[in-house]
Amino acid sequence: MRGPHWLALFGAVLLAWAALIAMAVPSGDSYARALVETLCSPSGGFWSTLTMWALMSGAMMAPTALPAFATYEDLGSQTATRFGHLVAGYLVIWLGFALIAALGQTVLVRAGLLDTLGTSRVPVFSAGLLIGAGLYQFSTLKEACLSRCRAPLTFFMQHWDEGPFRNGLRLGLDCLGCCWALMALAWVGGVMNLGFMALAMVLMLLEKLPQLGRWITKPLGAVLIASGAVVAFM
């Protein structure tokens, strides 16, 4: 993982995390913090909510794709590749998810299910999200997406002729299939909860590891279902 393209990728991820931390952690009344809050606070309207979800998607999901990106670069040692096009295709999918999440959050806030900061106000809604995410852990779609994410070499060899941008789109779609339900739990754990973001990112990364991931997915599903049941009857 050497070269300016890796520095740019890591720098973008760090900047996204820095912006999220600036939004979530009190740090005085500096102009920079006020600007970040104005641009990104989920209580600041649709465009602020979209910016926040875009930052969350980049900060949390790009690290989970690093093994696949590294595999792609290794293949590039044998033939010409366009690494930036691959990453761009991947990010297009997650920016699309950010748009859908921002629209969904806007609707849910207006319906009274979320507060203005994007956190669930209704225990039954929280329980539904937890149980739904838990059930998805056992789904064939989740397993199919994970199987491709866990074997990036096979994935790229199958689709190499489509070019890097379309490979990035495919990779992003598989990653979305793996992780969208866990990302939606931000409405339970708190959209601006840094602890939730870090934990979710680590779990989604571990799920994609070939050997370790298979021991995590279904137990995590059982924990989520049990947690949803507890919340429903509290």
Secondary structure as UniProt FT lines:
FT   HELIX           4..24
FT   HELIX           31..40
FT   HELIX           42..44
FT   HELIX           46..61
FT   HELIX           63..65
FT   HELIX           66..75
FT   TURN            76..78
FT   HELIX           83..110
FT   TURN            111..112
FT   TURN            116..117
FT   HELIX           123..136
FT   TURN            137..138
FT   HELIX           140..149
FT   HELIX           152..159
FT   HELIX           160..162
FT   HELIX           164..184
FT   HELIX           186..189
FT   TURN            191..192
FT   HELIX           194..207
FT   TURN            210..212
FT   HELIX           213..215
FT   HELIX           217..232
//
